[in-house]
Amino acid sequence: MVIDEVSSGGAHGVDLATLAAAETVTFGLAAPASVQARRARLWGWWYYVEYRLISMRAYWLTIVGYGVLAPILYLAAMGLGLGSLVDNHVGTVASVSYLAFVGPSLLVTTVVQECTAEFTYTVMGNFVWHRTYYGVAASPVSPRQIAIGELVAVGLRLALQAGVFWVILVISGATASGWSWLMVPIAVVAALSFGAPLLAFSATRERDDFSFSFIQRFIVMPMFLFAGTFFPLESMPGYLQWIGWISPMWHGTQLARAASFGLPLSTVQILLHLGFLVALIVIGVWLALNQFSRRLTR
């Protein structure tokens, strides 16, 4: 009789009722495995965001130091130091003081440059050295959710950094507009418009081949120097202005200046600046999703 019950119930002496009940067993406050898997398939991207933000605690001092000290040093050196020379000898720039002119551009360019660190070696390391992505992909969280989570987590970090920079600008008197807070989302959009394609590129790297150093020296630095950060783009020779036209930094800077001190921009110009940044984000996200899926499922 016992043998018949066991054989009819399941293998290894465990009846089907026990196996079914095991599916609903919870330990402490944990949900059943099937429920957790279903949640991961739906909210996996947010689970990865939580993990990524927690992992940033390992270098929180660097984040805070760069987020607070960099704005102060930039504003002191460029806004006050160089700014006093410009104000005394040239006068206003775009009808405002040099500090008010350069403040929004420093906010945007600092945030864009910071995303470079998060979307280069960190991404390659999670593929090659630490292989974190492979561990996460072994769960119900999909590769595409990992890529989205990476973008969202870094975007939240950059929003915090941009917010701190904006507060410092307000305290220093570099901006007084009631719309100046828009510089924060503008800076994040500009950063992601560069960061999303960079994330896709970093996901292709199999080893450190100095391509990231090349990007820093010959893409990021020229954007910083020749994208109207310290002077109006129109003051540059025509054969160099194209660097600004294709630079997320310039498009973000123009929008930030419009929000900060009312730089005259028509509706068409605003839409063109936003359209350029959003287009880069869409293309970059599409490439990143495909590359993460390709690499984590092969």
C-alpha positions as a printed Julia matrix, in Angstrom:
298×3 Matrix{Float64}:
  0.0    0.0     0.0
  2.78   2.44    0.92
  4.7    1.51   -2.21
  1.65   2.17   -4.33
  1.08   5.59   -2.73
  4.67   6.65   -3.24
  4.87   5.43   -6.81
  1.62   7.12   -7.68
  2.62  10.32   -5.92
  6.05  11.06   -7.36
  9.68  10.07   -7.55
 12.08   9.6    -4.63
  9.27   8.91   -2.18
  7.73  12.4    -2.3
  4.07  12.56   -3.21
  2.71  15.18   -5.58
  0.85  17.0    -2.84
  4.13  17.59   -0.99
  5.8   18.81   -4.15
  2.93  21.21   -4.82
  3.02  22.47   -1.25
  6.77  23.11   -1.48
  6.06  25.68   -4.18
  4.21  27.82   -1.65
  6.74  27.49    1.18
  8.23  30.79    2.32
 11.05  31.48    4.72
 10.55  34.59    6.8
  9.05  37.28    4.57
 10.28  35.81    1.28
  7.73  35.2    -1.45
  7.41  31.8    -3.18
 10.03  31.11   -5.85
  7.5   31.33   -8.66
  6.29  34.71   -7.42
  9.83  36.02   -7.15
 10.58  34.85  -10.67
  7.43  36.51  -12.0
  8.35  39.76  -10.24
 11.89  39.61  -11.61
 10.63  39.19  -15.15
  8.47  42.27  -14.68
 10.61  44.47  -12.4
 14.06  43.03  -13.02
 15.34  46.32  -14.35
 14.46  48.03  -11.08
 16.02  45.23   -9.02
 19.22  45.84  -10.92
 18.91  49.59  -10.3
 18.73  48.89   -6.57
 21.78  46.65   -6.74
 23.73  49.17   -8.79
 22.96  52.05   -6.44
 23.95  49.98   -3.43
 27.23  48.99   -5.12
 28.05  52.68   -5.56
 28.52  52.89   -1.8
 31.96  51.4    -2.4
 33.08  54.72   -3.88
 30.61  57.14   -2.33
 33.4   59.4    -1.11
 34.55  59.87   -4.71
 30.99  60.61   -5.81
 30.43  63.17   -3.04
 33.87  64.69   -3.44
 33.53  65.09   -7.18
 29.94  66.24   -6.91
 30.74  68.98   -4.39
 34.38  69.92   -4.89
 34.36  69.94   -8.69
 31.63  72.61   -8.96
 33.33  74.79   -6.35
 36.75  74.52   -8.01
 35.35  75.07  -11.5
 33.36  78.12  -10.44
 36.25  79.56   -8.45
 38.79  79.1   -11.26
 36.71  79.78  -14.37
 33.78  81.75  -13.05
 35.53  84.0   -10.56
 39.19  83.9   -11.62
 38.86  84.09  -15.4
 35.45  85.69  -15.03
 36.86  88.75  -13.28
 39.24  89.34  -16.2
 36.48  88.94  -18.76
 34.06  91.19  -16.88
 36.68  93.89  -16.36
 38.06  93.94  -19.91
 35.29  92.64  -22.13
 32.13  93.23  -20.16
 29.19  90.91  -20.36
 28.94  87.73  -22.42
 25.52  87.08  -23.94
 24.3   90.04  -21.87
 25.23  88.42  -18.53
 28.32  88.18  -16.35
 30.88  85.56  -17.26
 30.03  83.58  -14.11
 26.37  83.42  -15.13
 27.39  82.5   -18.69
 29.82  79.71  -17.83
 27.91  78.26  -14.85
 25.28  76.3   -16.84
 27.88  74.96  -19.25
 30.08  73.74  -16.39
 27.09  71.95  -14.87
 26.25  70.16  -18.11
 29.81  69.3   -19.13
 30.71  68.02  -15.67
 27.74  65.65  -15.62
 28.4   64.46  -19.19
 32.04  63.76  -18.37
 31.09  61.87  -15.22
 28.9   59.44  -17.16
 32.01  58.47  -19.12
 33.49  56.84  -16.03
 30.33  54.86  -15.3
 29.81  53.61  -18.85
 33.33  52.53  -19.78
 35.54  50.46  -17.47
 32.65  49.66  -15.11
 30.65  48.1   -17.95
 33.58  46.22  -19.45
 34.54  44.99  -15.99
 31.07  43.57  -15.38
 31.45  41.6   -18.6
 35.11  40.61  -18.5
 36.59  40.84  -15.01
 33.8   40.52  -12.44
 31.28  38.93  -14.83
 28.47  40.44  -12.77
 26.17  40.68  -15.76
 26.39  36.93  -16.38
 25.36  36.18  -12.82
 22.35  38.47  -13.04
 21.42  37.11  -16.47
 21.34  33.59  -15.01
 18.28  34.7   -13.01
 14.86  35.6   -14.47
 16.23  39.13  -15.07
 16.77  39.51  -18.83
 19.86  41.06  -20.47
 17.74  43.93  -21.76
 16.57  44.66  -18.22
 20.18  44.76  -17.09
 21.0   47.37  -19.73
 17.96  49.46  -18.81
 18.82  49.17  -15.13
 22.36  50.34  -15.81
 21.08  53.44  -17.59
 18.48  54.25  -14.93
 20.89  53.78  -12.01
 23.56  55.99  -13.52
 20.91  58.51  -14.54
 19.73  58.76  -10.93
 23.28  59.24   -9.72
 23.89  61.97  -12.3
 20.62  63.68  -11.34
 21.82  63.9    -7.75
 25.16  65.28   -8.86
 23.51  67.82  -11.15
 21.18  68.84   -8.32
 24.12  69.52   -6.01
 25.83  71.56   -8.74
 22.63  73.56   -9.28
 22.34  74.36   -5.57
 25.94  75.61   -5.59
 25.17  77.79   -8.62
 22.19  79.3    -6.81
 24.2   79.94   -3.64
 27.05  81.54   -5.6
 24.65  83.85   -7.42
 25.47  82.35  -10.82
 21.76  81.88  -11.53
 18.61  83.45  -10.17
 15.96  82.34  -12.65
 12.95  80.49  -11.35
 13.41  78.04  -14.23
 17.06  77.33  -13.48
 16.15  73.99  -11.86
 15.52  72.72  -15.38
 19.28  72.57  -15.75
 19.22  69.35  -13.71
 17.07  67.24  -16.09
 18.72  68.92  -19.07
 22.15  67.83  -17.83
 20.94  64.27  -17.26
 19.43  64.07  -20.76
 22.66  65.43  -22.27
 24.7   62.91  -20.29
 22.55  59.95  -21.31
 22.6   61.06  -24.95
 26.34  60.47  -24.82
 26.27  57.68  -22.26
 23.76  55.39  -23.96
 25.83  54.94  -27.15
 28.93  54.65  -24.97
 27.25  51.88  -22.95
 26.55  50.01  -26.18
 30.15  50.41  -27.31
 31.59  49.32  -23.95
 29.45  46.19  -24.08
 31.42  45.11  -27.17
 34.84  45.29  -25.49
 36.52  41.96  -24.77
 39.64  43.48  -23.21
 41.28  46.78  -22.36
 42.57  47.89  -25.76
 42.97  51.59  -24.8
 39.84  52.51  -26.72
 38.46  54.21  -23.61
 41.58  56.34  -23.33
 41.11  57.3   -26.97
 37.5   58.31  -26.3
 38.52  60.42  -23.31
 41.33  62.23  -25.12
 39.93  62.65  -28.61
 36.15  62.78  -28.1
 35.3   63.91  -24.57
 38.07  66.5   -24.22
 37.46  68.2   -27.6
 33.73  68.35  -26.79
 34.58  70.02  -23.49
 36.94  72.56  -25.04
 35.26  73.31  -28.37
 31.54  73.03  -27.64
 30.92  76.55  -26.43
 31.67  75.74  -22.81
 33.76  78.82  -22.08
 32.74  81.09  -24.92
 29.93  81.37  -27.49
 30.3   78.82  -30.24
 29.75  81.59  -32.79
 33.06  83.17  -31.78
 35.0   80.16  -33.09
 36.14  79.84  -36.71
 33.51  78.28  -38.92
 35.64  75.22  -39.67
 35.64  74.33  -35.93
 32.01  75.02  -35.08
 30.93  71.59  -36.36
 32.47  70.08  -33.22
 29.81  71.85  -31.2
 26.99  70.98  -33.58
 27.55  67.24  -33.11
 28.32  67.5   -29.39
 25.71  66.62  -26.74
 27.53  69.05  -24.48
 26.76  72.02  -26.71
 23.11  71.14  -27.19
 22.7   70.59  -23.45
 24.6   73.78  -22.65
 22.41  75.9   -24.9
 19.26  74.56  -23.26
 20.75  75.02  -19.78
 21.65  78.62  -20.53
 18.14  79.28  -21.76
 16.79  77.93  -18.46
 19.39  79.71  -16.34
 19.47  83.27  -17.68
 17.11  83.27  -20.62
 19.47  82.78  -23.54
 17.32  83.7   -26.55
 16.25  80.48  -28.26
 13.31  80.1   -30.57
 10.86  77.24  -30.21
 12.38  75.61  -33.28
 15.88  75.84  -31.79
 14.72  74.33  -28.5
 13.05  71.45  -30.34
 16.14  70.88  -32.46
 18.4   70.75  -29.4
 16.03  68.38  -27.58
 15.45  66.3   -30.7
 19.18  65.8   -31.2
 19.68  64.63  -27.61
 16.61  62.37  -27.57
 17.61  60.82  -30.91
 21.02  59.89  -29.53
 19.4   58.35  -26.45
 16.99  56.28  -28.56
 19.74  55.04  -30.86
 22.08  54.35  -27.94
 19.45  52.45  -25.93
 18.51  50.34  -28.95
 22.15  49.45  -29.58
 22.79  48.73  -25.9
 19.76  46.46  -25.56
 20.74  44.46  -28.61
 24.39  44.18  -27.59
 23.58  43.09  -24.04
 21.16  40.47  -25.37
 23.65  39.23  -27.94
 26.55  38.95  -25.5
 24.71  37.51  -22.5
 22.84  34.83  -24.45
 25.55  33.5   -26.71
